[in-house]
Amino acid sequence: MAKKIIRKSGILLHITSLPSKEGIGTLGSQAFLFCDWLKNAGQKLWQILPLGPTGYGDSPYASFSTFAGNPLMIDFADLVKRGWAKKADVKVPQNIKSSERVDFGALVWWKLPLLYKCASYFLLSMNADDKKAFTSFKKKNAFWLDDFALFTSIKKYYDSRAAEEKVYGEASRWNNYWPKDLARHQEKALNEWTQLHKDELEQIKVVQFFFFSQWQALKDYANAAGIKIIGDIPIFVAGDSADLWANQKFFQICRKRLQQKSQAGVPPDYFSATGQLWGNPLYDWKALKEDGYSWWVNRISSMMKLVDIVRIDHFRGFESYWKVPEGEKTAVNGKWTKGPGKDLFDVIKAKCPKAEIIAEDLGVITKKVADLRDQCAFPGMKILQFAFNENPWTEESSRNLYLPENFDTENCVVYTGTHDNNTTTAALKENPLQYKWNVCDYLGLKDDTPEEKICQALVECAESSCAKYCIIPLQDILKTGSEGRMNVPSAANGNWSWRLSSLPSASEAKKLLNITVKAGR
């Protein structure tokens, strides 16, 4: 007898978008209060974006490490409360307190030095319990933490030196600028660096200990409130990352020249006429398979310790990925190349049997991709904003898999939009007028219905669908305009900076609770 699917709903909101007095959402009191709001709103899921330390462009999908946590999310007040920092050492600049959007550049400038200062204080003043916890953390995470600390230390030194010499961009990266013995991750050179930078390496590890201690407390609180956290991992890692530097044998790079042979992206699509050239290094799937996919198993198992459910971004890349020659300026001249397919997920399921995975199956989805998703029994994604580019009552509408009546299975996750979409209210205002008319026609609303009311109706439509999970970006609950958009794909700057000035109200929670109860979630 088939297991009955229990339908649940939740909210998409990244940690950095929470209100705070530190210029960025943190793992502090507002995150816990948001859990309370979710509970009062009857929500059982909280979806976030990747948690790693962000690199150039501030994208959580281009992190310096797929295993590490973002230090900018660490909450100073909590460190003081735990006795891990002195209040006098963590004063926030006034211009940061009043910032309405996340200014990542300013945060790196003032917050990271203070975190290292706190780490130094912690190392000098930690009690026996703290020392035991820190020692245990280092031991359990040594498989990535040691390399991450080395990468961060070396990068900090050579980034500073490159800036003095006016060397920027690709020319300043580890593979182009560092001494070759360090760039090639040679043991002798790394041992010498470790001996000369012991204190700094330990401080870097303390900062990670801070992050994971605060994250675990938040996750425990959410779980106790009946809320599961949906995490997110990009399929690819960043070129400027500890992941590539420490695991070069698993990627398509020339070991002699330390240059990528090719780069990741997607072909022209809904978001871009020239495709999206991500530039990430591509995996050497043959080498990964010969190693038993251990790197990927570690990645999934580590993530499952942090969250309850994992969404894997760009799932279609496991069936076939878009391979663009190095040096191309757009993604147009790429080609589809065979990925690892079900073989990888058979190993992951055997090694991580409790891992619950959501497949981000958007973009160019072929039958083979859909078959892989279904063979793995992973729920895919349904985006309501994609359902109305054409009139929903045409003959073609029966093939529109984003219309709720066409969902071919309950084992899916429905969204009004994602972090890559405009907010729904803004989409209704800024798309061609026909788009709004199509939505109104489908929902039985008049063509002149205010966009905010249509957005509300689409939220109710998503909640009422058969989908296993329903996830609504908080911007769509609040009817936020385009100022609330998190990301414009292919845009290099200005993304990821939206944040709340205050948490949503109790009346908003009650309104969402009523919708959720009515929908049977």
C-alpha positions as CSV (number, residue, x, y, z in Angstrom):
1,M,0.0,0.0,0.0
2,A,1.4,3.4,-1.0
3,K,2.4,5.7,1.8
4,K,0.1,8.6,2.1
5,I,1.7,11.9,1.3
6,I,1.3,14.6,4.1
7,R,1.1,18.0,2.4
8,K,3.0,20.8,4.1
9,S,3.7,24.4,3.4
10,G,6.5,26.8,4.2
11,I,8.3,30.0,3.4
12,L,11.4,30.8,1.3
13,L,13.6,33.4,3.1
14,H,17.3,33.4,3.3
15,I,19.1,34.2,6.6
16,T,20.7,37.3,5.2
17,S,17.3,38.8,4.5
18,L,16.3,38.8,8.2
19,P,16.2,42.2,10.0
20,S,19.1,43.0,12.3
21,K,21.3,45.8,13.6
22,E,24.4,44.3,11.9
23,G,23.6,45.2,8.3
24,I,22.7,41.6,7.5
25,G,20.4,38.9,8.7
26,T,22.1,36.8,11.4
27,L,21.7,33.6,13.4
28,G,20.6,35.7,16.3
29,S,17.3,36.6,18.0
30,Q,15.4,37.6,14.9
31,A,15.9,34.2,13.3
32,F,14.4,32.6,16.4
33,L,11.5,35.0,16.3
34,F,10.9,34.2,12.7
35,C,10.6,30.5,13.7
36,D,7.9,31.6,16.1
37,W,6.2,33.5,13.3
38,L,6.3,30.5,11.0
39,K,4.8,28.3,13.8
40,N,2.0,30.9,14.4
41,A,1.4,30.9,10.6
42,G,1.0,27.1,10.5
43,Q,4.1,26.6,8.4
44,K,6.1,23.4,8.7
45,L,9.0,24.3,6.3
46,W,11.6,27.0,6.1
47,Q,13.6,27.1,2.9
48,I,16.9,29.0,2.8
49,L,19.7,29.5,0.2
50,P,23.2,28.0,0.5
51,L,25.0,28.9,3.8
52,G,28.6,29.1,2.6
53,P,30.9,32.1,2.7
54,T,30.1,34.2,-0.3
55,G,32.7,35.3,-2.8
56,Y,32.9,37.9,-5.6
57,G,29.4,39.0,-6.6
58,D,28.1,38.0,-3.2
59,S,26.2,35.0,-4.6
60,P,25.5,32.1,-2.1
61,Y,25.8,29.9,-5.2
62,A,29.5,30.9,-5.6
63,S,31.0,30.2,-2.2
64,F,34.6,29.9,-1.1
65,S,33.6,26.5,0.4
66,T,30.7,24.2,0.0
67,F,31.2,22.9,3.6
68,A,32.0,26.1,5.5
69,G,29.5,28.6,7.0
70,N,29.2,32.2,6.1
71,P,30.9,34.2,8.9
72,L,28.8,37.3,8.1
73,M,25.7,35.5,9.4
74,I,27.3,35.1,12.9
75,D,25.5,37.1,15.6
76,F,27.6,39.2,17.9
77,A,25.0,39.5,20.6
78,D,24.9,35.7,20.9
79,L,28.7,35.5,21.1
80,V,28.6,38.0,24.0
81,K,25.8,36.1,25.7
82,R,27.8,32.8,25.5
83,G,30.9,34.5,26.9
84,W,32.8,34.1,23.7
85,A,33.2,37.8,23.0
86,K,33.4,41.1,24.9
87,K,30.6,43.6,24.3
88,A,33.2,46.4,23.9
89,D,34.8,44.5,21.0
90,V,31.7,44.2,18.8
91,K,30.4,47.7,18.3
92,V,28.5,48.1,15.0
93,P,29.2,51.2,12.9
94,Q,26.2,53.5,12.8
95,N,26.0,53.6,9.0
96,I,25.8,49.8,9.1
97,K,22.9,49.8,11.6
98,S,20.8,52.0,9.4
99,S,21.6,50.2,6.1
100,E,18.3,49.1,4.4
101,R,20.0,46.6,2.1
102,V,23.0,44.2,2.6
103,D,26.2,45.9,1.8
104,F,28.5,42.9,1.5
105,G,31.6,44.9,0.8
106,A,31.2,47.1,3.9
107,L,30.4,44.0,6.0
108,V,33.6,42.2,5.0
109,W,35.5,45.4,5.9
110,W,34.3,45.8,9.4
111,K,32.8,42.5,10.6
112,L,35.5,40.0,9.7
113,P,38.2,41.7,11.6
114,L,35.9,41.8,14.7
115,L,35.2,38.1,14.3
116,Y,38.9,37.3,14.3
117,K,39.2,39.5,17.4
118,C,36.4,37.5,19.1
119,A,38.1,34.3,18.0
120,S,41.4,35.4,19.7
121,Y,39.5,36.2,22.8
122,F,37.8,32.8,22.8
123,L,41.1,31.0,22.5
124,L,42.5,32.8,25.5
125,S,39.4,32.6,27.7
126,M,37.5,29.4,26.8
127,N,36.5,27.2,29.7
128,A,36.8,23.4,29.8
129,D,33.4,22.8,28.2
130,D,34.1,25.2,25.4
131,K,37.5,23.7,24.8
132,K,36.1,20.2,24.6
133,A,33.3,21.4,22.2
134,F,35.8,23.2,20.0
135,T,38.2,20.2,19.9
136,S,35.4,17.9,19.0
137,F,34.3,20.3,16.2
138,K,37.7,20.4,14.7
139,K,38.1,16.6,14.8
140,K,34.7,15.9,13.2
141,N,35.2,18.4,10.5
142,A,38.9,18.0,9.8
143,F,38.2,16.5,6.3
144,W,37.2,20.0,5.1
145,L,38.1,22.4,7.9
146,D,41.9,22.1,7.7
147,D,41.9,22.8,4.0
148,F,39.4,25.7,4.3
149,A,41.5,27.3,7.0
150,L,44.6,27.0,4.9
151,F,42.9,28.3,1.8
152,T,41.5,31.3,3.7
153,S,44.8,32.1,5.3
154,I,46.8,31.9,2.1
155,K,44.1,33.7,0.1
156,K,44.0,36.6,2.6
157,Y,47.7,37.1,2.3
158,Y,48.0,36.9,-1.5
159,D,44.8,38.9,-2.1
160,S,46.3,41.7,-0.1
161,R,49.6,41.4,-1.9
162,A,47.8,41.3,-5.3
163,A,45.9,44.5,-4.4
164,E,49.1,46.3,-3.6
165,E,50.5,45.3,-7.0
166,K,47.2,46.3,-8.7
167,V,46.5,42.7,-9.8
168,Y,42.8,42.0,-9.9
169,G,40.2,39.5,-11.2
170,E,41.3,36.2,-12.6
171,A,44.9,37.2,-12.5
172,S,44.8,37.4,-8.7
173,R,43.2,34.0,-8.1
174,W,45.0,31.1,-6.4
175,N,45.7,29.2,-9.7
176,N,47.3,32.3,-11.3
177,Y,48.9,34.3,-8.5
178,W,49.9,32.0,-5.6
179,P,53.3,30.2,-5.6
180,K,52.9,27.0,-7.6
181,D,53.8,24.7,-4.7
182,L,50.9,26.2,-2.6
183,A,48.6,26.4,-5.6
184,R,49.2,22.7,-6.3
185,H,48.3,21.9,-2.7
186,Q,51.7,20.3,-2.1
187,E,52.2,18.9,1.4
188,K,55.6,20.3,2.1
189,A,54.5,23.9,1.3
190,L,51.3,23.5,3.3
191,N,53.2,22.2,6.3
192,E,55.6,25.2,6.2
193,W,52.6,27.6,5.9
194,T,50.9,25.9,8.9
195,Q,54.0,26.3,11.1
196,L,54.2,30.0,10.3
197,H,50.5,30.8,10.7
198,K,49.3,28.6,13.5
199,D,47.4,31.3,15.4
200,E,45.6,32.6,12.3
201,L,44.6,29.1,11.2
202,E,43.2,28.4,14.7
203,Q,41.2,31.7,14.6
204,I,39.7,30.8,11.2
205,K,38.5,27.5,12.7
206,V,37.1,29.2,15.8
207,V,35.0,31.5,13.5
208,Q,33.6,28.4,11.9
209,F,32.9,26.9,15.3
210,F,31.0,30.1,16.1
211,F,28.8,29.7,13.0
212,F,28.0,26.0,13.4
213,S,27.3,26.4,17.1
214,Q,24.8,29.2,16.4
215,W,23.3,27.3,13.4
216,Q,22.7,24.2,15.4
217,A,20.9,26.1,18.1
218,L,18.6,27.7,15.5
219,K,17.9,24.4,13.8
220,D,17.1,22.7,17.1
221,Y,14.7,25.5,17.9
222,A,13.0,25.3,14.5
223,N,12.7,21.5,14.8
224,A,11.2,21.8,18.3
225,A,8.6,24.1,16.8
226,G,7.7,21.5,14.2
227,I,9.5,23.2,11.4
228,K,11.9,21.4,9.0
229,I,14.6,23.4,7.3
230,I,15.1,23.0,3.6
231,G,18.8,23.7,2.7
232,D,20.2,24.3,-0.7
233,I,23.4,23.2,-2.5
234,P,24.6,24.3,-5.9
235,I,25.5,21.4,-8.2
236,F,28.9,23.2,-8.9
237,V,31.5,24.7,-6.8
238,A,33.3,28.1,-7.4
239,G,36.6,28.3,-9.2
240,D,37.9,30.4,-6.4
241,S,37.2,27.9,-3.6
242,A,38.8,25.6,-1.2
243,D,36.8,22.8,-2.8
244,L,38.6,23.1,-6.2
245,W,42.0,24.0,-4.7
246,A,42.0,21.0,-2.3
247,N,40.4,18.4,-4.7
248,Q,41.9,19.2,-8.1
249,K,41.9,15.6,-9.2
250,F,38.1,15.6,-9.2
251,F,37.7,18.5,-11.6
252,Q,38.3,19.1,-15.3
253,I,41.4,21.3,-15.0
254,C,44.8,21.1,-16.5
255,R,47.0,20.1,-13.5
256,K,50.1,21.5,-15.2
257,R,48.8,24.9,-16.1
258,L,46.2,25.0,-13.2
259,Q,43.6,26.2,-15.7
260,Q,40.0,25.0,-16.3
261,K,39.6,23.0,-19.5
262,S,35.9,24.1,-19.7
263,Q,33.3,25.9,-17.6
264,A,29.7,25.4,-16.5
265,G,26.6,27.3,-17.7
266,V,23.2,26.8,-19.3
267,P,22.1,27.4,-22.9
268,P,19.8,30.3,-23.9
269,D,16.5,30.0,-22.0
270,Y,13.7,31.9,-20.3
271,F,16.2,34.1,-18.4
272,S,18.8,34.9,-21.0
273,A,19.0,34.9,-24.8
274,T,22.7,34.1,-24.7
275,G,22.4,31.5,-21.9
276,Q,24.1,31.8,-18.5
277,L,27.8,31.5,-18.4
278,W,28.5,30.6,-14.8
279,G,32.2,29.8,-15.2
280,N,32.3,27.1,-12.6
281,P,34.8,24.3,-13.0
282,L,33.2,21.0,-14.2
283,Y,33.6,17.7,-12.4
284,D,35.7,14.8,-13.7
285,W,33.0,12.3,-13.1
286,K,35.2,9.4,-14.0
287,A,37.7,10.3,-11.3
288,L,34.9,10.8,-8.8
289,K,33.4,7.4,-9.6
290,E,36.7,5.7,-9.2
291,D,36.9,7.2,-5.7
292,G,33.4,5.9,-4.9
293,Y,31.9,9.4,-5.2
294,S,33.3,10.0,-1.7
295,W,33.5,13.8,-2.1
296,W,29.8,14.0,-3.0
297,V,28.8,11.6,-0.2
298,N,30.7,13.8,2.2
299,R,28.9,16.8,0.8
300,I,25.4,15.4,1.2
301,S,26.0,13.8,4.6
302,S,27.5,17.1,5.9
303,M,24.5,19.0,4.6
304,M,22.0,16.5,6.2
305,K,23.6,17.4,9.6
306,L,22.7,21.0,9.0
307,V,19.2,20.8,7.5
308,D,16.3,18.3,7.3
309,I,15.8,18.4,3.5
310,V,18.3,19.3,0.7
311,R,17.4,21.0,-2.5
312,I,20.0,20.4,-5.2
313,D,20.3,23.3,-7.6
314,H,20.5,22.5,-11.4
315,F,19.6,18.8,-11.0
316,R,19.5,18.4,-14.8
317,G,23.3,18.6,-14.8
318,F,23.5,15.2,-13.3
319,E,21.9,13.7,-16.5
320,S,23.8,16.0,-18.9
321,Y,25.5,19.3,-18.3
322,W,26.2,22.2,-20.6
323,K,30.0,22.3,-21.2
324,V,31.3,25.6,-22.5
325,P,35.0,25.8,-23.7
326,E,37.2,28.0,-21.5
327,G,37.6,31.5,-22.9
328,E,34.0,31.8,-24.2
329,K,32.3,35.0,-23.3
330,T,28.7,33.7,-23.4
331,A,27.2,30.2,-23.0
332,V,25.9,29.9,-26.6
333,N,28.8,27.7,-27.9
334,G,28.5,24.9,-25.3
335,K,27.4,21.3,-25.7
336,W,25.5,18.8,-23.7
337,T,27.8,16.3,-22.0
338,K,26.8,13.1,-20.2
339,G,26.7,13.3,-16.4
340,P,26.9,10.5,-13.8
341,G,23.1,9.8,-13.8
342,K,21.5,7.4,-11.4
343,D,24.9,5.8,-10.5
344,L,25.8,8.7,-8.3
345,F,22.5,8.8,-6.5
346,D,22.5,5.0,-5.9
347,V,25.8,5.5,-4.0
348,I,24.4,8.5,-2.1
349,K,21.3,6.7,-1.1
350,A,23.3,3.7,0.1
351,K,25.7,5.9,2.1
352,C,23.0,8.5,3.2
353,P,19.8,6.5,3.4
354,K,17.9,9.2,5.4
355,A,18.7,12.0,3.0
356,E,15.6,13.7,1.6
357,I,16.4,15.5,-1.6
358,I,14.5,17.9,-3.8
359,A,15.5,18.1,-7.4
360,E,15.6,21.6,-9.0
361,D,14.4,20.4,-12.4
362,L,13.9,23.8,-14.1
363,G,15.4,24.8,-17.5
364,V,15.8,22.5,-20.5
365,I,14.3,19.3,-19.1
366,T,14.3,16.4,-21.4
367,K,12.6,13.0,-20.9
368,K,15.9,11.6,-19.7
369,V,16.2,14.2,-17.0
370,A,12.6,13.6,-15.9
371,D,13.2,9.8,-15.9
372,L,16.3,10.3,-13.7
373,R,14.4,12.4,-11.3
374,D,11.5,9.9,-11.1
375,Q,13.9,6.8,-10.9
376,C,15.5,8.5,-7.8
377,A,11.9,9.3,-6.5
378,F,13.0,13.0,-6.0
379,P,10.2,15.6,-6.0
380,G,10.7,18.2,-8.7
381,M,9.7,21.9,-8.7
382,K,6.6,23.6,-10.2
383,I,6.7,27.4,-10.6
384,L,3.3,29.1,-10.9
385,Q,4.9,32.2,-12.5
386,F,5.9,30.0,-15.5
387,A,2.3,28.8,-16.0
388,F,0.9,31.9,-17.6
389,N,3.2,33.0,-20.4
390,E,0.5,31.6,-22.8
391,N,-3.2,31.6,-22.4
392,P,-4.1,28.8,-20.0
393,W,-7.1,27.7,-22.0
394,T,-5.4,26.9,-25.3
395,E,-4.9,23.4,-26.6
396,E,-1.2,23.6,-25.5
397,S,-2.3,24.2,-21.9
398,S,-2.6,20.4,-21.4
399,R,1.2,20.2,-21.8
400,N,1.9,23.1,-19.4
401,L,3.2,21.2,-16.4
402,Y,3.3,24.4,-14.2
403,L,-0.6,24.6,-14.2
404,P,-1.7,22.9,-11.0
405,E,-4.3,20.7,-12.7
406,N,-1.4,19.3,-14.8
407,F,0.9,18.3,-12.0
408,D,1.6,14.7,-12.9
409,T,2.3,13.7,-9.3
410,E,1.9,14.8,-5.7
411,N,5.6,14.2,-5.3
412,C,6.6,17.7,-6.2
413,V,7.1,21.2,-4.6
414,V,5.1,24.1,-5.8
415,Y,6.3,27.7,-5.6
416,T,4.8,31.0,-6.8
417,G,8.4,32.0,-7.7
418,T,12.0,31.4,-6.7
419,H,15.0,33.5,-5.7
420,D,15.7,33.8,-9.5
421,N,12.3,35.2,-10.3
422,N,10.9,38.7,-9.9
423,T,8.4,38.9,-7.0
424,T,5.0,37.8,-8.1
425,T,3.5,41.3,-7.6
426,A,6.3,42.8,-9.7
427,A,5.9,40.2,-12.4
428,L,2.2,41.0,-12.7
429,K,3.0,44.7,-13.0
430,E,6.1,44.5,-15.3
431,N,5.4,41.6,-17.6
432,P,3.3,42.4,-20.8
433,L,-0.3,43.1,-19.9
434,Q,-1.4,39.8,-21.6
435,Y,0.4,37.9,-18.8
436,K,-1.7,39.5,-16.1
437,W,-4.8,38.9,-18.2
438,N,-3.9,35.2,-18.5
439,V,-3.5,34.9,-14.7
440,C,-6.8,36.7,-14.1
441,D,-8.6,34.5,-16.6
442,Y,-7.3,31.4,-14.9
443,L,-8.2,32.6,-11.4
444,G,-11.6,33.9,-12.4
445,L,-10.6,37.5,-11.6
446,K,-11.4,40.7,-13.5
447,D,-8.6,42.1,-15.7
448,D,-8.4,45.3,-13.6
449,T,-7.9,43.4,-10.3
450,P,-5.0,45.0,-8.3
451,E,-1.7,43.0,-8.7
452,E,-1.5,42.6,-4.9
453,K,-4.9,40.8,-4.8
454,I,-3.9,38.6,-7.7
455,C,-0.7,37.7,-5.9
456,Q,-2.7,36.7,-2.9
457,A,-4.9,34.5,-5.1
458,L,-1.9,32.8,-6.6
459,V,-0.6,32.0,-3.1
460,E,-4.0,30.4,-2.4
461,C,-3.8,28.5,-5.7
462,A,-0.4,27.1,-4.8
463,E,-1.5,26.1,-1.3
464,S,-4.6,24.3,-2.7
465,S,-2.6,22.3,-5.2
466,C,-1.9,18.6,-4.8
467,A,1.9,19.2,-4.4
468,K,3.5,17.5,-1.5
469,Y,5.2,20.8,-0.4
470,C,4.2,24.3,-1.1
471,I,6.9,27.0,-0.6
472,I,6.1,30.7,-0.9
473,P,8.8,33.4,-1.0
474,L,8.1,35.7,1.9
475,Q,8.1,38.6,-0.6
476,D,4.9,37.1,-2.1
477,I,3.2,36.9,1.3
478,L,4.1,40.6,1.9
479,K,3.1,41.5,-1.8
480,T,6.6,43.1,-2.2
481,G,7.4,44.9,-5.5
482,S,10.5,44.5,-7.6
483,E,12.7,46.0,-4.8
484,G,12.3,42.6,-3.1
485,R,13.8,40.6,-5.9
486,M,16.8,38.5,-4.7
487,N,18.6,37.7,-7.9
488,V,18.6,38.6,-11.6
489,P,20.3,35.8,-13.4
490,S,23.4,36.9,-15.4
491,A,23.5,40.2,-13.7
492,A,26.9,40.6,-12.0
493,N,26.0,43.2,-9.4
494,G,23.2,44.3,-7.1
495,N,21.8,40.8,-6.2
496,W,21.2,39.1,-2.9
497,S,20.9,42.3,-0.9
498,W,17.2,42.5,-0.1
499,R,16.3,42.4,3.6
500,L,13.4,43.0,5.9
501,S,13.1,46.1,8.0
502,S,11.1,44.1,10.5
503,L,9.5,40.7,10.8
504,P,6.1,40.2,9.3
505,S,3.1,41.0,11.5
506,A,0.9,38.8,13.6
507,S,-2.0,39.6,11.3
508,E,0.1,38.3,8.3
509,A,0.7,35.1,10.2
510,K,-3.0,34.7,11.0
511,K,-3.9,35.3,7.3
512,L,-1.4,32.7,6.1
513,L,-2.6,30.3,8.8
514,N,-6.2,30.6,7.5
515,I,-5.1,29.9,4.0
516,T,-3.0,26.9,5.1
517,V,-5.7,25.3,7.2
518,K,-8.3,25.8,4.4
519,A,-5.9,24.1,1.9
520,G,-5.4,21.1,4.2
521,R,-1.8,21.7,4.9
